[in-house]
Every structure is written in C-alpha cells, then in structure tokens.
Amino acid sequence: MTAVVPTLDVEHALAARCGPGHRVIVGLDEVGRGALAGPVAIGACAIEVVDGRIRELPAGVRDSKKLSAARREALVAPIEDAAHATAVGWASAAEIDEVGIMEALTRAALRALDALQVEADAILLDGNVDVLSAQLATADRPAPLVELRVAADRDCASVSAASIVAKVARDAVMVELDASAPEYGWASNKGYGAAVHREAIDRIGTHEHHRRTWRLGSRPAPVAVIGTGAVAAAAPPATAIPIPAPAPVASPAGVLWSDQWHPQHDQQKEERR
C-alpha cells in the first residue's frame, strides 16, 4: 500500500476561507495521551500564508508514528526553519490526575498556542471534537476558525510537523526522568504500559510522575468476599518515589479529543506514539 504523503492543501484552503492577505494557520497534535507516566504534550506548528503562497515544510515530514526516532530528531531543526513558529504545550501527570485527560489536553493545547506568540487565523485539529473555540473567544476578538479533521496527523503537513516536534520534546523529557528512576524503563518505553514498566510499579510502587488515577500495575484489583457476593476491594496505596521534576523543555517556536477513549483500552495503539 502506498504511504500517504501529507500536504498543505487543507492549510491553503483554510487560509483562503479566512480571506486574502497575510494568514497564519496552526496545526496541533498530541503525544503521550495514553502513557502511564509523564506529561502529555501538544505540538503546534504555525504556517504563514501570504496571498495564497505557503513556504513548504521539509520533505520527509510524516505522522511521527511513521518515523524512526533518529528521523524525527533530524527533522526538528528543518521544521523550525521552515515554519512560521513552533511550540510545545504541556500538562503534567499531577494535572491529568486533577482534571482528567481531556481537560489536560485542552490546557496543553492552549499553552502551545500561547507559546507560539503569533495570532492564529485558523487552527487545524487532529480529531472530531472542538474543545478550543469556546476557550479562545474573547470580548475583543472572536475565536479563530477551528477545523476538525480525523487523521490530520497523516494528511496535513502542519499537523504532521507538530506531531514530530511534540514527540521529540516529550521523548527527551522521559529520558531525563529515566536517569532518576531507571527501574521503570522510561528511556525506552517513554512512560507507556510496557511489561517492564508495569512490573516495576507492582514491585516498587509509583512516584510523583505517574498518573495515579489510572490503572497502572499488571496485577488485577484484589477481591474481598462479603457475605455471599464478591466485591472489588480497594488496593493499598502504592509507595511513591519522589524524584525531581524535569527542567522545562524550551521550544523556539493529534489532537485526538475523543471522550470515548479510556487509558486501559487503547494501549497498543498509543504505545506507538
């Protein structure tokens, strides 16, 4: 099967809908949504369109899941050179536990847009639920146009580029965390639910960068027998291993917003991110 090559066709069409002149179209994509540990990251890639003309992104830009780690890393600098601006927004594991993954993704997206330091005319989201328009509207300015597109990380070059920027940044954070907590294997599994990661949680407990409201270890919940019926008993709290928070990842510069998703149900798919 022929691999899909993302284009800027959708970005060009969005700019045309916004009117002639100078327009900025921003692609957004997420990384780390399904991980058991570490932050979720939203990459943002702003494309400048001037009277219908767009500067092309580097050849080889694809959905980050389709690229090797080395290829992703090699593409970051060319993407930053070609794009109008790039940025990464973050939400920590503690924040995910506090507000839930959907709200955390929204906050990370807003932070990425703010970090771009450019005014977007349109935003291209990988998904089918708009959680940004209401957050972006102000008394002085209506929200930018928000375009939803399933598989935008595959088809739309700005979103593909955003996925690469976010993936490389988040992988670097997880490698940094691994240096302080090597038992969990984060340098290789990036916080996802690999067997070595879950077994380490079973053996030594969690630490502050785990998403503690999620199902983490490999053991089933214990069952207590009460009368003639069996009910799940609350598991004892896991031991927390505190480690220093990583230094913020500076950035010079998918989002899948489905509220039907649950972290324990889509693990194999998410581990590819």
Sine and cosine of phi, psi and omega as CSV:
sin_phi,cos_phi,sin_psi,cos_psi,sin_omega,cos_omega
0.00,0.00,0.72,-0.70,-0.02,-1.00
-0.94,0.34,0.75,-0.67,0.02,-1.00
-0.94,0.35,0.61,-0.79,0.04,-1.00
-0.98,0.22,0.76,-0.65,0.07,-1.00
-0.97,-0.23,0.89,-0.46,-0.03,-1.00
-0.92,0.40,0.51,-0.86,0.00,-1.00
-0.79,-0.61,0.05,-1.00,0.09,-1.00
-0.97,-0.23,0.36,0.93,-0.04,-1.00
-0.89,0.45,-0.70,0.72,-0.01,-1.00
-0.92,0.39,-0.66,0.75,0.03,-1.00
-0.88,0.48,-0.65,0.76,0.03,-1.00
-0.89,0.46,-0.68,0.73,0.01,-1.00
-0.91,0.42,-0.63,0.78,0.04,-1.00
-0.89,0.45,-0.68,0.74,0.03,-1.00
-0.88,0.48,-0.65,0.76,0.02,-1.00
-0.90,0.44,-0.62,0.78,0.04,-1.00
-0.91,0.41,-0.49,0.87,-0.01,-1.00
-0.98,0.18,-0.25,0.97,0.04,-1.00
0.94,-0.35,0.22,-0.98,-0.05,-1.00
-0.94,0.34,0.16,-0.99,0.03,-1.00
0.99,-0.14,-0.46,-0.89,-0.05,-1.00
-1.00,0.03,0.84,-0.54,0.00,-1.00
-0.76,-0.66,0.52,-0.86,0.04,-1.00
-0.84,-0.54,0.85,-0.52,0.02,-1.00
-0.93,-0.37,0.75,-0.66,-0.07,-1.00
-0.89,-0.46,0.83,-0.56,0.14,-0.99
-1.00,-0.08,0.66,-0.75,0.00,-1.00
-0.82,-0.57,0.61,-0.79,0.14,-0.99
-0.47,-0.88,0.46,-0.89,-0.06,-1.00
-0.96,-0.27,0.41,-0.91,0.13,-0.99
-0.64,-0.77,0.67,-0.74,0.08,-1.00
1.00,-0.09,0.14,0.99,-0.03,-1.00
-0.85,0.52,-0.65,0.76,-0.10,-1.00
-0.99,-0.11,0.13,0.99,-0.01,-1.00
-0.95,0.31,0.40,-0.92,0.08,-1.00
-1.00,0.05,-0.35,0.94,-0.08,-1.00
-0.63,-0.78,0.38,-0.93,0.05,-1.00
1.00,0.06,0.12,-0.99,-0.04,-1.00
-0.98,0.20,0.24,-0.97,0.26,-0.97
-0.99,-0.13,0.60,-0.80,-0.03,-1.00
-0.83,-0.55,0.62,-0.79,0.12,-0.99
-0.88,-0.48,0.86,-0.50,0.09,-1.00
-1.00,0.01,0.56,-0.83,0.04,-1.00
-0.75,-0.66,0.72,-0.69,0.04,-1.00
-0.76,-0.65,0.91,-0.41,-0.03,-1.00
-1.00,-0.08,0.76,-0.65,0.01,-1.00
-0.93,-0.38,0.76,-0.65,0.02,-1.00
-1.00,-0.07,0.77,-0.64,0.03,-1.00
-0.86,-0.51,0.85,-0.52,-0.02,-1.00
-0.86,-0.51,0.94,-0.35,-0.02,-1.00
0.77,0.64,0.69,0.72,0.07,-1.00
1.00,0.09,-0.06,1.00,0.00,-1.00
-0.99,-0.15,0.73,-0.68,-0.02,-1.00
-0.81,-0.59,0.71,-0.71,0.12,-0.99
-0.97,0.24,0.79,-0.61,-0.07,-1.00
-0.93,0.37,0.56,-0.83,0.14,-0.99
-0.99,0.16,0.28,-0.96,-0.10,-1.00
-0.87,0.50,0.54,-0.84,0.14,-0.99
-0.88,0.47,0.62,-0.79,-0.01,-1.00
0.99,-0.15,-0.14,0.99,0.06,-1.00
-0.92,0.40,0.81,-0.59,0.01,-1.00
-0.59,-0.80,0.15,-0.99,0.21,-0.98
-0.78,0.63,0.75,-0.66,-0.11,-0.99
-0.85,0.52,-0.47,0.88,0.00,-1.00
-0.91,0.42,-0.36,0.93,-0.05,-1.00
-1.00,-0.03,0.01,1.00,-0.09,-1.00
-0.89,-0.46,0.48,-0.88,0.12,-0.99
-0.96,0.30,0.30,-0.95,0.03,-1.00
-0.86,0.51,-0.68,0.73,-0.01,-1.00
-0.89,0.45,-0.65,0.76,0.00,-1.00
-0.93,0.38,-0.65,0.76,0.05,-1.00
-0.86,0.51,-0.74,0.67,-0.04,-1.00
-0.89,0.46,-0.61,0.79,0.00,-1.00
-0.93,0.37,-0.42,0.91,-0.05,-1.00
-1.00,0.07,-0.28,0.96,-0.12,-0.99
-0.87,0.49,-0.79,0.62,-0.04,-1.00
-0.88,0.47,-0.72,0.70,0.07,-1.00
-0.88,0.48,-0.58,0.81,0.07,-1.00
-0.89,0.45,-0.72,0.70,-0.01,-1.00
-0.89,0.46,-0.56,0.83,0.03,-1.00
-0.94,0.34,-0.62,0.79,-0.09,-1.00
-0.99,0.11,-0.53,0.85,-0.07,-1.00
-0.97,0.25,0.38,-0.92,0.12,-0.99
-0.92,0.39,-0.62,0.79,0.08,-1.00
-0.22,-0.97,0.45,-0.89,0.14,-0.99
-0.72,-0.70,0.38,-0.92,0.02,-1.00
-0.30,-0.95,0.28,-0.96,0.11,-0.99
-0.77,-0.64,0.75,-0.66,0.11,-0.99
-0.95,-0.31,0.50,-0.87,-0.15,-0.99
-0.78,-0.63,0.47,-0.88,0.26,-0.97
-0.66,-0.75,0.77,-0.64,-0.12,-0.99
-0.98,0.21,0.22,-0.98,0.07,-1.00
-0.87,0.49,-0.65,0.76,0.02,-1.00
-0.89,0.46,-0.62,0.78,0.02,-1.00
-0.93,0.36,-0.62,0.79,0.07,-1.00
-0.87,0.49,-0.69,0.73,0.04,-1.00
-0.89,0.45,-0.59,0.80,-0.08,-1.00
-0.96,0.29,-0.69,0.73,-0.16,-0.99
-0.89,-0.46,-0.15,0.99,-0.04,-1.00
1.00,-0.07,0.37,-0.93,-0.11,-0.99
-0.92,0.39,-0.59,0.81,-0.04,-1.00
-0.91,0.40,-0.73,0.68,0.02,-1.00
-0.92,0.40,-0.60,0.80,0.04,-1.00
-0.89,0.45,-0.66,0.75,0.06,-1.00
-0.88,0.48,-0.67,0.75,0.02,-1.00
-0.89,0.46,-0.71,0.70,0.01,-1.00
-0.89,0.46,-0.67,0.74,0.01,-1.00
-0.89,0.45,-0.62,0.78,0.03,-1.00
-0.90,0.44,-0.69,0.73,0.02,-1.00
-0.90,0.44,-0.61,0.79,0.04,-1.00
-0.92,0.38,-0.62,0.78,0.05,-1.00
-0.90,0.44,-0.70,0.72,0.03,-1.00
-0.88,0.47,-0.65,0.76,0.02,-1.00
-0.91,0.42,-0.63,0.77,-0.03,-1.00
-0.93,0.36,-0.38,0.93,0.05,-1.00
-0.88,0.47,-0.55,0.84,-0.02,-1.00
0.86,0.51,0.58,0.82,0.14,-0.99
-0.72,-0.69,0.39,-0.92,0.01,-1.00
-1.00,-0.09,0.89,-0.45,-0.05,-1.00
-0.99,0.11,0.68,-0.73,0.14,-0.99
-1.00,0.03,-0.50,0.86,0.02,-1.00
-0.49,-0.87,0.51,-0.86,0.00,-1.00
-0.82,-0.57,0.74,-0.68,-0.03,-1.00
-0.94,-0.33,0.90,-0.44,-0.05,-1.00
-0.95,-0.30,0.65,-0.76,0.13,-0.99
-1.00,0.09,0.98,-0.18,-0.01,-1.00
0.42,-0.91,-0.27,-0.96,-0.05,-1.00
-0.66,-0.75,0.28,0.96,0.03,-1.00
-0.77,-0.64,0.83,-0.55,-0.01,-1.00
-1.00,0.00,0.96,-0.28,0.05,-1.00
-0.95,-0.32,0.13,0.99,-0.10,-1.00
-0.97,-0.25,-0.57,0.82,-0.14,-0.99
-0.81,0.58,-0.73,0.68,-0.02,-1.00
-0.90,0.43,-0.50,0.86,-0.01,-1.00
-0.98,0.20,-0.45,0.89,-0.11,-0.99
-1.00,-0.04,-0.34,0.94,-0.01,-1.00
-0.93,0.37,0.66,-0.75,0.06,-1.00
-0.79,-0.62,0.15,-0.99,0.02,-1.00
-0.92,0.40,-0.45,0.89,-0.06,-1.00
-1.00,-0.06,-0.35,0.94,-0.10,-0.99
-0.49,-0.87,0.74,-0.68,0.08,-1.00
-0.92,0.39,0.30,-0.95,0.03,-1.00
-0.90,0.43,0.53,-0.85,0.13,-0.99
-0.90,0.44,0.33,-0.94,0.07,-1.00
-0.87,0.49,0.78,-0.63,0.05,-1.00
-0.92,-0.38,0.88,-0.48,-0.01,-1.00
-0.96,-0.28,0.81,-0.59,0.03,-1.00
-0.98,-0.19,0.71,-0.71,-0.01,-1.00
-0.50,-0.87,0.89,-0.46,0.08,-1.00
-0.92,0.38,0.70,-0.72,-0.03,-1.00
0.92,0.38,0.47,0.88,0.07,-1.00
-0.90,0.44,-0.50,0.86,0.03,-1.00
-0.91,0.42,-0.38,0.92,0.06,-1.00
-1.00,0.04,-0.62,0.78,-0.21,-0.98
-0.98,-0.18,-0.44,0.90,-0.17,-0.99
-0.92,-0.38,0.86,-0.51,-0.17,-0.99
-0.89,0.46,-0.59,0.81,-0.01,-1.00
-0.91,0.41,-0.58,0.81,0.01,-1.00
-0.96,0.27,-0.64,0.77,0.09,-1.00
-0.84,0.54,-0.72,0.70,0.01,-1.00
-0.89,0.45,-0.66,0.76,0.04,-1.00
-0.88,0.48,-0.62,0.79,0.00,-1.00
-0.91,0.41,-0.59,0.80,0.02,-1.00
-0.93,0.38,-0.73,0.68,0.00,-1.00
-0.86,0.51,-0.70,0.72,-0.02,-1.00
-0.93,0.37,-0.67,0.75,-0.03,-1.00
-0.89,0.45,-0.71,0.70,0.00,-1.00
-0.90,0.44,-0.66,0.75,0.00,-1.00
-0.91,0.41,-0.70,0.72,-0.03,-1.00
-0.94,0.35,-0.64,0.77,0.05,-1.00
-0.85,0.53,-0.64,0.77,0.01,-1.00
-0.90,0.44,-0.63,0.78,0.05,-1.00
-0.89,0.45,-0.69,0.72,-0.04,-1.00
-0.93,0.37,-0.56,0.83,0.09,-1.00
-0.91,0.41,-0.64,0.77,0.04,-1.00
-0.89,0.45,-0.68,0.73,0.03,-1.00
-0.91,0.42,-0.57,0.82,0.00,-1.00
-0.87,0.49,-0.54,0.84,-0.02,-1.00
-0.88,0.47,-0.47,0.88,0.00,-1.00
-0.99,-0.11,-0.27,0.96,-0.02,-1.00
-0.60,-0.80,0.92,0.40,-0.14,-0.99
-0.93,0.38,-0.28,0.96,-0.05,-1.00
-0.87,0.50,-0.46,0.89,-0.09,-1.00
-1.00,0.06,-0.17,0.99,0.05,-1.00
0.94,0.34,0.50,0.87,-0.09,-1.00
-0.92,0.39,-0.43,0.90,0.01,-1.00
-0.87,0.49,-0.51,0.86,0.00,-1.00
-0.98,-0.20,-0.66,0.76,-0.09,-1.00
-1.00,-0.05,-0.14,0.99,0.07,-1.00
0.83,0.55,0.46,0.89,0.06,-1.00
1.00,-0.01,-0.02,1.00,0.02,-1.00
-0.99,0.17,0.04,-1.00,-0.20,-0.98
-1.00,0.07,0.72,0.69,0.09,-1.00
-0.90,0.44,0.40,-0.92,-0.05,-1.00
-0.84,0.54,-0.69,0.72,-0.03,-1.00
-0.88,0.47,-0.55,0.84,0.01,-1.00
-0.94,0.34,-0.76,0.65,-0.01,-1.00
-0.91,0.42,-0.62,0.78,0.01,-1.00
-0.91,0.41,-0.58,0.81,0.06,-1.00
-0.92,0.40,-0.61,0.79,0.07,-1.00
-0.90,0.45,-0.68,0.74,0.06,-1.00
-0.86,0.51,-0.63,0.77,-0.15,-0.99
-0.99,0.14,-0.70,0.72,-0.13,-0.99
-0.86,-0.51,-0.06,1.00,0.04,-1.00
1.00,-0.04,-0.13,-0.99,-0.04,-1.00
-0.99,-0.14,0.09,-1.00,0.15,-0.99
-0.65,-0.76,-0.07,-1.00,-0.21,-0.98
-0.92,0.40,-0.30,0.95,0.00,-1.00
-0.99,-0.11,0.11,0.99,0.14,-0.99
-0.99,0.11,0.48,-0.87,0.11,-0.99
-1.00,0.04,1.00,-0.02,-0.25,-0.97
-0.96,0.29,-0.25,0.97,0.08,-1.00
-0.99,0.12,-0.04,1.00,-0.01,-1.00
-0.99,-0.13,0.31,-0.95,0.12,-0.99
-0.96,0.26,0.88,-0.48,-0.19,-0.98
-0.94,-0.34,-0.85,0.53,-0.09,-1.00
-0.97,0.26,-0.02,-1.00,-0.01,-1.00
-1.00,-0.07,-0.21,0.98,-0.05,-1.00
-0.98,0.18,0.62,-0.78,0.09,-1.00
-0.94,0.35,0.40,-0.92,0.04,-1.00
-0.88,0.47,0.67,-0.74,0.01,-1.00
-0.91,0.41,0.47,-0.88,-0.02,-1.00
-0.89,-0.45,0.77,-0.63,0.07,-1.00
-0.96,-0.27,0.66,-0.75,0.01,-1.00
-1.00,-0.08,0.86,-0.51,0.01,-1.00
-0.84,-0.55,0.90,-0.43,-0.06,-1.00
0.90,0.44,-0.80,-0.60,-0.02,-1.00
-0.98,-0.18,-0.03,1.00,-0.05,-1.00
-0.92,-0.38,0.46,-0.89,0.05,-1.00
-0.97,-0.25,0.71,-0.70,0.03,-1.00
-0.76,-0.65,0.49,-0.87,0.03,-1.00
-0.93,0.36,0.75,-0.66,0.03,-1.00
-0.99,-0.10,0.50,-0.87,0.03,-1.00
-0.92,0.40,0.77,-0.64,0.03,-1.00
-0.96,0.26,0.52,-0.85,0.06,-1.00
-0.89,0.45,0.53,-0.85,-0.02,-1.00
-0.87,0.49,0.68,-0.74,0.01,-1.00
-0.97,0.26,0.48,-0.88,0.04,-1.00
-0.94,0.33,0.71,-0.71,0.02,-1.00
-0.99,-0.16,0.73,-0.68,0.04,-1.00
-0.94,-0.33,0.97,-0.24,-0.04,-1.00
-0.95,0.31,0.68,-0.74,0.14,-0.99
-0.67,-0.74,0.38,-0.92,-0.04,-1.00
-0.90,0.44,0.58,-0.81,0.08,-1.00
-0.93,0.36,0.57,-0.82,0.01,-1.00
-0.93,0.36,0.47,-0.88,0.10,-0.99
-0.91,0.42,0.58,-0.81,0.00,-1.00
-0.84,0.54,0.63,-0.78,0.03,-1.00
-1.00,0.05,0.90,-0.43,-0.03,-1.00
-0.97,0.24,0.65,-0.76,0.07,-1.00
-0.73,-0.68,0.78,-0.62,0.04,-1.00
-0.94,0.34,-0.11,0.99,-0.04,-1.00
-0.98,-0.18,0.00,0.00,0.00,0.00
0.00,0.00,0.91,-0.41,-0.53,-0.85
-0.99,0.15,0.88,-0.47,0.04,-1.00
-1.00,0.01,0.94,-0.34,-0.13,-0.99
-0.98,-0.19,0.35,0.94,-0.10,-1.00
-0.91,0.41,0.88,-0.48,0.01,-1.00
-0.99,0.11,0.12,0.99,0.10,-0.99
-1.00,-0.03,0.00,1.00,-0.08,-1.00
-1.00,0.04,0.63,-0.78,0.07,-1.00
-0.79,-0.61,0.63,-0.77,-0.15,-0.99
-0.87,0.50,-0.54,0.84,-0.06,-1.00
-0.99,0.13,-0.11,0.99,-0.14,-0.99
-0.99,-0.17,-0.30,0.95,-0.14,-0.99
-0.82,-0.58,0.55,0.84,-0.20,-0.98
-0.91,0.42,-0.71,0.70,-0.07,-1.00
-0.89,0.45,-0.64,0.77,0.03,-1.00
-0.90,0.44,-0.73,0.69,-0.08,-1.00
-0.94,0.34,-0.47,0.88,-0.02,-1.00
-0.91,0.42,-0.25,0.97,0.05,-1.00
-0.98,0.17,-0.19,0.98,-0.06,-1.00
-0.99,0.11,0.00,0.00,0.00,0.00
